[in-house]
Amino acid sequence: MNSTTAVTAASPPTRSIRWALASLSLSMLLSSLGTSIANVGLPTLAQVFDASFQQVQWVVLAYLLAITTLIVSVGRLGDLAGRRRLLLSGIGLFTVASALCGLAPSLELLIGARTLQGLGAAIMMALTLAFVGETVPKDRTGSAMGLLGTLSAIGTAMGPSLGGLLIGEFGWRGIFLITVPLGLLTLLLAQRYLPADQQQAKNTQVAFDSVGTLLLALTLAAYALAMTLGRGQFGVLNLALILLAGVGAWVFVRVEQRVTEPLVRLAMFHDRQLTTRLIMSLLVATVMMGTLVVGPFYLSQALGLGAVEAGLVLSVGPLVAALTGVPAGRIADRFGARRMTLAGLLVIALGCLLLAVLPISFGVVDYIVPMVVITLGYAVFQTANNTLVMADVQAQQRGVVSGMLNLSRNLGLITGASALGAVFAAAGMRVTFVVALALIALACRCARRH
């Protein structure tokens, strides 16, 4: 009996399902908030600790690197040791690390605490999606995925504004301490309402692939650093890190082919539909991050908006995502996730086309309308694609597959910030979104074939 059947057969009370989803939603909200809220505090941290931008940017990079390098590994660990147990540990670690960040007396200790916070966030991100199959009936998976997508968008959207308000009222420590009571609430709800680990997960004797974990972490760290170091200047160090990542990936594959219980079963990539949907997730995340990187420069330099006006315009995209996540999930449940995946990609493509061809004389409307279109398409695509990836995964593989799905998104975000940011710096807005349109066209081709 699979977990979906078990959930249906057990007929858990609707109230318990709702509170379980509330705990998962808060987990997604907190991990997303942790990504965006610290960015606004970098100038303040540079002043407080008398540090350069290159030094304080590690407050953000440490969190991002911890998530990127460990998210697959913690997903696999959840499959082996029990997802409920590990998720509770992740929420607890995130909460404690948040307190340590807020109390840190030095920049070095703050960066260390942010690394621990990123580890907690990696566990929360990987296992939140994996828990959907154990929490809600299969015919409501799309709606649940849409809810989680909404909370992720809300966390990302409110991070800068909430962070600015907290810094103004309580200083920089407030942007980290705010997540402590929220983390405690999340832990309380998860402890009370999340379903218990399956017995076979508790009693499993399968060994954890520590060598594969280390190799994958080092490989992903090399790639992430190559894409983030240098602030858009791709130099010798970046190239060396890319080569190191390539060698690491080759060694990782060779090791995984030989160990008895690998971290990632390479046979799963023989499933072309799964592989294709991970690739599409990466491509779309690359484009979405490109819009976030390019937008502020376009609004300030081309349209001449001030910081406040630009901030209001930039909030439109996340606000649309927050409002459309749940409806997108219901649409995916009703009309079929496969069909809605392609529909979402086509809408994103339309938005990219508008940004590439609309004249600058249209002003702010030239930016807002296409971004609303892109964000609508993204909400539909992400919900439908996540639903398809997680719907038919075997219970013992949900953690690692959820980790792979989140990893594809994170790698896309990192690549988009670097690659499309470089295209914008070299060739401007129109060429950037011509490239983005080409990436979405490739994703559409993948969706049509699979």
C-alpha positions, 0 to 999 in steps of 0.5 A: 500500500502506498502512502497516498492509499494509506492517507485515503484509507485512514481518512484523517480528519480535515482539521488535522490535514489543515493544521498539518498543511499550516505547518508545512506552509510556515516551513516554506514561508520561513525558508523563503523569508530567510533567503530574502530578508537578509539582503536589505540588511547588507548595507547596515551590516557593512557599517556595523561591522566596518566590513566591505561588501565582499565580506558582508555578502557572505551573510547571504551566500552562506545561507544560499550555499548551505541550501544548494549543497545539502538539499539533496543529501538531507532529502535522502537522509529523510527517506532513510531516517524518517521525514517527520523526525528530520523535519522537526530537527530542521525546524528546530535548527533553523529556529536556534540558528535564527536566534544565534544570528540575532545575537552574533557579536561578530561578522564571522559568527553571524556568517557561521550562524547563517550557515546553520540556518541554511542547513535548517532551511535545506531540510525544511525545503526538501521535506516540505514537498515530500510530506505533501503525498503523506498529508493530502489525498492525491486529487488535492495534490495540486492545490497543496502545491499551489498553497506552498508556492503561494507561501514561498512567494509571500516569504520572498515578497515580504522579505525586503519590506519587512526587513527594512521596517525591522531594521528601522525599528529594532536594528539589524538583529531584528531581521533574524530574531523575527523568525524565532517565534515563527519557528517555534510556532511552526515546530509546535504545529509540526510536532502536533499534526504531521503524520508519524514516520512509516515503520519501515523508515524507522527500521531501515538498515540502509547505509547513508552514502557519506562519500557521495554526499561529500562529493556532491556538496563540493561539486555544487559549492564549486558551481555556486561559487563560480556563479556568484563570486566576482559580482558579474565579472567572470575571471580565472577563479570562476573558470577554475571553479567551473572546471572543478565542478565538472570534474566533481560531477564526473567523479560523483557519477562514477562513485554513485555507479559503484556504491551499493546504496547511492545518494542518488540512484542514477537509474531515476534519470532513465525516467525521461519525464522526471529528467525533463521536468527537472530541466524545465524547472532549471530553465524557468528558474533561470529566467525568473531570477533574470527578471529579478536581477535585471528589473531594478537596473532597468527601472532605475537607469532606463525609466529613472525611478527612485528607490521607493517607486522601483520597490513598489513596481518590483513588488508587483511580481511576487504579489501576483504569485502570492495571489495566484498560487492556490488558484493555479493549484486548483486549475492543475487539479481540474484540467490536468497538471501536464496540460497546465505545465505547457500552458504556463510556459506559453504564458511566460514566453508571451511575457518575455516576448513583450519585454523584448519588443515593447517600446520604452516610451510606454514607461512603467506599463512596459514593465508591469504588464509583461511581469504580471504575465510572466508571473501568472505563467510561472505560478501555473507552471511551478504548481503543475510541474511540482505536482507531476514530479511528486505525484507518482514518486515512491514513498521511499524516494520522495525526500531525494526527489524533492531535494532534486526538484529544489536543487534544480530550482536553486541552480537555475536561480544561481545561473540566472543571476550570473548569466542573464545578469551578464547578458544585460550588462553587455547587451541591454534589456531586449537582448536579455529577454530574447535569450530568456525567450529562447530558454522558455522555448526550449522548455516548451519543446521539452514539455511537448515531447514529454 
